[in-house]
């Protein structure tokens, strides 16, 4: 697949990452609300589910989820800055900073979950 024009720019990839992370987070929300409903309806089932989250692959999935959430958050802040602030040549730096901040936040969460969890 040959990319042309604006699709070769790194800011377009920042837009796509923001869009895809938002879609994946929206797909995750029903599961999240179901688990929250367990706390209200059946605390024993919630305890069983929470014990299942001690497995390494669940922690790895949590890492991916926190990464998507933080990238979506920081990417959204970058988009707000893009709309509200005057355009500058530092927009690529803002996009890279959003990605780096998301990675740092998700990695610190993952390390905390594996070391202290």
C-alpha positions as CSV (number, residue, x, y, z in Angstrom):
1,X,0.0,0.0,0.0
2,X,1.5,3.3,-1.1
3,X,0.9,6.3,1.1
4,X,0.6,9.6,-0.5
5,X,0.5,13.3,0.4
6,X,-0.7,14.0,3.9
7,X,-0.6,10.3,4.9
8,X,3.2,10.3,4.9
9,X,3.3,12.9,7.7
10,X,3.8,11.9,11.3
11,X,0.9,14.0,12.4
12,X,-1.4,11.9,10.3
13,X,-0.2,8.8,12.2
14,X,-0.8,10.6,15.5
15,X,-4.4,11.2,14.3
16,X,-4.8,7.5,13.4
17,X,-3.4,6.4,16.7
18,X,-5.8,8.7,18.5
19,X,-8.8,7.4,16.5
20,X,-7.9,3.7,16.8
21,X,-7.2,4.1,20.6
22,X,-10.6,5.7,21.0
23,X,-12.4,2.9,19.1
24,X,-10.6,0.2,21.1
25,X,-11.5,2.0,24.4
26,X,-15.1,2.3,23.3
27,X,-15.2,-1.5,22.6
28,X,-13.7,-2.1,26.1
29,X,-16.4,0.0,27.9
30,X,-19.1,-2.7,28.0
31,X,-16.8,-5.1,29.7
32,X,-15.8,-2.4,32.1
33,X,-19.4,-1.6,33.0
34,X,-20.2,-5.3,33.4
35,X,-17.4,-5.7,35.9
36,X,-18.6,-2.6,37.8
37,X,-22.1,-4.1,37.9
38,X,-20.6,-7.2,39.5
39,X,-19.6,-5.1,42.5
40,X,-23.3,-4.1,43.0
41,X,-25.0,-7.4,42.1
42,X,-22.6,-10.2,43.1
43,X,-19.5,-9.3,45.2
44,X,-18.4,-13.0,45.2
45,X,-18.3,-13.1,41.4
46,X,-16.3,-9.8,41.5
47,X,-13.8,-11.4,43.8
48,X,-13.5,-14.4,41.4
49,X,-12.9,-12.1,38.5
50,X,-10.4,-10.0,40.4
51,X,-8.4,-13.1,41.3
52,X,-8.3,-13.9,37.6
53,X,-6.6,-10.6,36.9
54,X,-3.4,-11.8,38.7
55,X,-2.3,-13.8,35.6
56,X,0.6,-12.3,33.6
57,X,-1.3,-12.1,30.3
58,X,-4.1,-10.1,32.0
59,X,-1.5,-7.7,33.3
60,X,-0.1,-7.4,29.8
61,X,-3.5,-6.6,28.5
62,X,-3.9,-4.0,31.2
63,X,-0.7,-2.5,30.0
64,X,-2.1,-2.2,26.5
65,X,-5.3,-0.7,27.8
66,X,-3.5,1.9,30.0
67,X,-1.2,2.7,27.0
68,X,-4.2,3.2,24.7
69,X,-6.0,5.3,27.4
70,X,-3.0,7.5,28.0
71,X,-2.2,7.9,24.3
72,X,-5.8,8.8,23.7
73,X,-5.7,11.3,26.5
74,X,-2.5,13.0,25.6
75,X,-3.3,12.9,21.9
76,X,-6.6,14.6,22.7
77,X,-4.7,17.3,24.6
78,X,-2.5,17.7,21.6
79,X,-5.6,18.1,19.4
80,X,-7.1,20.6,21.7
81,X,-3.9,22.6,21.6
82,X,-4.0,22.3,17.8
83,X,-7.5,23.8,17.7
84,X,-7.1,26.5,20.4
85,X,-3.5,27.6,20.0
86,X,-1.9,29.1,16.9
87,X,-0.3,26.7,14.6
88,X,3.4,26.2,15.1
89,X,6.2,24.1,13.7
90,X,6.4,22.2,17.1
91,X,3.2,20.2,16.4
92,X,5.3,17.1,15.6
93,X,7.1,17.6,18.9
94,X,3.8,17.7,20.7
95,X,2.6,14.5,19.0
96,X,5.9,12.7,19.9
97,X,5.6,14.0,23.5
98,X,2.0,12.7,23.7
99,X,3.2,9.3,22.6
100,X,6.2,9.3,25.0
101,X,4.0,10.4,27.9
102,X,1.5,7.7,27.2
103,X,4.3,5.1,27.0
104,X,5.8,6.3,30.2
105,X,2.5,6.3,32.1
106,X,1.6,2.8,30.8
107,X,5.0,1.4,31.6
108,X,5.0,2.8,35.1
109,X,1.5,1.3,35.6
110,X,2.7,-2.1,34.3
111,X,5.8,-2.1,36.5
112,X,3.8,-1.2,39.5
113,X,1.3,-4.0,38.8
114,X,4.0,-6.6,38.3
115,X,6.3,-5.6,41.2
116,X,3.7,-4.8,43.8
117,X,0.7,-6.8,42.5
